[in-house]
């Protein structure tokens, strides 16, 4: 099991990210979609950070509360676009491209924005 985890995490997934990043037709990407995804992530982080800072472990030191709030805000915006996105796109749409829409490009750029 450790060998599979090493292969997927250190070899296969980085190769998929690199391949998709290198072969993405940047001109075909609508930047409004990427901006909308980034804005949603920023909004979620801005909502979670103060809530976590104020209400998670309020008796802790200020620096510890700051670190915990930053970690929670990151966890809210972090995603498994590649691990969940590609199999889901294949199952629902029968592939990641079709009808002029390249879901691979959007999945790659959205993951890189994070």
C-alpha positions in Angstrom: 0.0 0.0 0.0 2.9 2.4 0.7 4.2 1.7 -2.8 0.9 2.6 -4.4 0.7 5.8 -2.3 4.2 6.8 -3.3 3.6 6.1 -7.0 0.3 8.0 -7.1 1.4 11.0 -4.9 5.0 11.4 -6.2 5.0 10.2 -9.8 1.5 9.8 -11.4 -0.3 12.8 -10.1 2.6 15.3 -10.7 2.9 13.8 -14.3 -0.8 14.4 -14.9 -0.6 18.0 -13.6 2.5 18.7 -15.7 1.0 17.1 -18.9 -2.2 19.0 -18.5 -0.5 22.3 -17.7 1.9 22.0 -20.6 -0.6 20.9 -23.2 -3.5 23.2 -22.2 -4.6 25.6 -24.9 -4.5 28.8 -22.8 -6.3 30.8 -25.5 -9.4 28.5 -25.2 -9.8 29.2 -21.5 -12.4 31.9 -20.5 -10.7 33.8 -17.7 -14.1 34.8 -16.3 -14.5 31.2 -15.2 -11.1 31.2 -13.5 -11.8 34.6 -11.8 -15.2 33.3 -10.6 -13.5 30.2 -9.1 -10.8 32.3 -7.4 -13.3 34.8 -6.1 -15.3 32.0 -4.5 -12.2 30.6 -2.9 -11.2 34.0 -1.6 -14.7 34.6 -0.2 -14.8 31.3 1.6 -11.4 31.9 3.1 -12.4 35.4 4.2 -15.5 34.0 5.9 -13.8 31.1 7.7 -10.6 32.9 8.9 -12.3 35.3 11.3 -14.8 32.7 12.5 -12.0 30.3 13.3 -9.9 33.0 14.9 -12.7 34.1 17.2 -14.4 30.8 18.1 -11.9 28.0 17.7 -10.0 27.5 20.9 -10.5 31.1 22.2 -8.3 30.5 25.3 -5.2 29.7 23.3 -2.4 32.2 22.6 -3.0 34.8 19.9 -0.3 33.3 17.6 -1.8 29.8 18.0 -5.3 31.1 17.1 -3.8 32.9 14.1 -2.1 29.7 12.8 -5.2 27.6 13.4 -7.4 30.2 11.5 -5.0 30.3 8.6 -5.0 26.5 8.4 -8.8 26.3 8.5 -9.0 28.9 5.8 -6.6 26.9 3.6 -8.5 23.7 4.2 -11.7 25.3 3.1 -10.2 26.4 -0.2 -8.0 23.4 -0.9 -9.5 20.8 -3.3 -8.8 17.5 -4.8 -9.6 18.6 -8.4 -7.4 16.0 -10.0 -8.1 13.1 -7.7 -11.9 13.6 -7.7 -12.4 15.8 -10.7 -11.1 13.6 -13.5 -12.8 10.4 -12.6 -16.0 12.3 -12.0 -15.8 14.0 -15.4 -15.1 10.7 -17.1 -18.1 9.0 -15.3 -20.6 11.8 -16.0 -19.5 13.0 -19.4 -17.6 10.1 -20.8 -14.4 12.1 -21.0 -12.9 15.5 -20.1 -13.4 17.1 -23.5 -16.3 17.4 -25.8 -18.7 19.9 -27.5 -16.0 22.7 -27.4 -15.5 22.5 -23.7 -12.2 21.2 -22.3 -12.8 20.4 -18.7 -9.2 19.3 -18.2 -8.0 22.9 -18.9 -10.4 24.3 -16.3 -9.6 21.6 -13.7 -5.9 22.2 -14.2 -6.0 26.0 -14.0 -8.4 25.9 -11.0 -6.0 23.6 -9.1 -3.1 25.8 -9.9 -4.9 29.0 -8.7 -5.2 27.4 -5.3 
